């Protein structure tokens, strides 16, 4: 490969075939280095009487951790325990799969005060993202005393 032929181009679609190809290469590298092939998608949905999705939790299990990527309940249905029930379903699946814990990200204007009531603790925060708010990373250990490992 000629260094002179290399160039950088912007692509507006982050979910393009090229972006997916890079993600696949990162995933393959992670598997090669860790030896862990235990990736499992996770999705639980709350449906109404018309079978419409009105909430859900979506993520994946890899490396003995559940990563919650999306957690949502439509506004009229909040504060009725549906979110907690959805999260418990995902946590139970994670326990069944032998996970050490669960981690997720949220903003100060989303669930930052809700998750700690369900046993989650803040492990990192990025202030002023977006300006005037904070982005948090939270975790919940499913097996007390488990964890550690190399970083």
C-alpha angles and dihedrals in degrees: 000000000000115000089211091061094057118106138165120235129182117233117192098204107079090188094053123132088260093054091046089050091055091049090051090052091050090048091050091049092050091051091047093051098041101030088225116137095162099117114150127175116229125204131158120172134198110218131190128222090279091054091250116147108246098167144355152160120237129181143107142256120231133146093013092300133104112222111201105207100171130025118172143158121177111254098249090056099048124113092034099097097260094119092050090049092050092049092048090054091054092044091051091052089049090052091049088053091051097251121173092213153319129263133186143162128236141161128244088250093052125048102328092120095036102055096058089058086061094051101271122137129203111247099171141009136192112205123215094021097155098010110272093020140074133233113216137196113206134184139192122199112224095188112043112228093018121119138052114117130147120313 
